[in-house]
Amino acid sequence: MFVFSGILPICNGDDGLAAVLGHEIAHVVAHHSAERMSQALVFVKPLIFVLNIFFWGNIVPILLGNVMLDLGFAKPGSRKQEVNTSLDTANILVDLII
C-alpha cells in the first residue's frame, strides 16, 4: 500500500492519515480486490463473447463492453464497497478510542 503526497494536506496531520490508512487496510481485510476480480470473470468473459458474436473484427465490443461494465457493474459495486469499508473503519476507530 502507498499514499500519494496530495492526500497529506487533506489529512490535516497524523490522525487523518491514520484514518486514510485504516480505510485502505479495511479494503485489504475485506478482500475487496479478490472479490472484484472473481466478479469480473463471471461478467466480463460472457459479455465480450456475446458482443464479439455481433461485432466480430470491430473495436465496438471492447468499447461497448467497457461502458456497460463500468455503468452497470463497476460503479455500483465500488460504491457499496466504499460505504462498507468506511463503516468498518469508523467502527475500528471508535473501538480504539474507547
C-alpha positions in Angstrom: 0.0 0.0 0.0 1.2 3.5 -0.7 0.0 7.1 -0.2 0.3 9.9 -2.6 1.6 13.2 -1.2 -1.5 15.0 -2.4 -3.6 13.5 0.3 -1.4 14.7 3.1 -2.8 18.3 3.3 -6.3 16.9 3.3 -5.5 14.6 6.2 -4.5 17.5 8.5 -2.0 15.5 10.4 -1.2 12.1 11.8 -4.8 11.3 12.9 -6.3 12.0 9.5 -3.5 10.0 7.8 -4.2 7.1 10.2 -7.9 7.2 9.2 -7.0 7.1 5.5 -4.6 4.2 6.0 -7.1 2.4 8.2 -9.7 2.7 5.4 -7.3 1.2 2.9 -6.3 -1.6 5.2 -10.0 -2.3 5.7 -10.2 -2.9 1.9 -7.5 -5.4 2.2 -9.0 -7.2 5.2 -12.4 -7.4 3.4 -10.7 -8.9 0.3 -12.3 -6.4 -2.0 -9.7 -6.8 -4.8 -10.2 -10.5 -4.9 -14.0 -10.0 -4.8 -13.8 -7.6 -7.8 -11.6 -10.0 -9.8 -13.9 -13.0 -9.3 -17.0 -11.0 -10.2 -15.2 -9.7 -13.3 -14.6 -13.2 -14.5 -18.3 -14.0 -14.2 -19.4 -10.9 -16.1 -16.6 -9.9 -18.4 -15.9 -13.1 -20.4 -19.6 -13.8 -21.3 -20.2 -10.2 -22.2 -17.1 -9.9 -24.5 -18.1 -13.3 -26.1 -21.6 -12.1 -26.9 -20.5 -8.8 -28.2 -17.9 -10.4 -30.4 -20.6 -12.6 -32.0 -22.4 -9.4 -33.1 -19.4 -7.2 -33.9 -16.7 -9.6 -35.0 -13.4 -7.9 -36.0 -14.5 -4.5 -34.7 -13.4 -2.3 -31.7 -17.1 -1.8 -30.7 -17.2 -4.9 -28.4 -14.3 -3.6 -26.4 -15.6 -0.1 -26.1 -19.3 -1.1 -25.6 -18.3 -3.8 -23.1 -16.2 -1.4 -21.1 -19.0 1.2 -20.9 -21.6 -1.4 -19.9 -19.4 -2.9 -17.3 -18.4 0.4 -15.8 -22.0 1.7 -15.6 -23.8 -1.5 -14.7 -21.2 -3.3 -12.6 -18.1 -1.4 -11.5 -19.5 1.9 -10.2 -22.4 0.4 -8.2 -20.1 -2.3 -6.8 -17.3 0.1 -5.8 -19.8 2.5 -4.1 -21.1 -0.4 -2.0 -17.5 -1.5 -1.1 -16.6 2.1 -0.2 -19.6 2.5 2.1 -18.9 -0.8 3.8 -15.2 0.0 4.2 -15.9 3.4 5.6 -18.3 2.0 8.2 -15.8 -0.7 9.1 -13.1 1.9 9.5 -15.3 4.1 11.7 -16.1 1.1 13.9 -12.4 0.2 14.3 -11.5 3.8 15.1 -14.3 4.0 17.7 -13.1 0.8 19.3 -9.6 2.2 19.5 -10.8 5.3 21.2 -13.0 3.5 23.8 
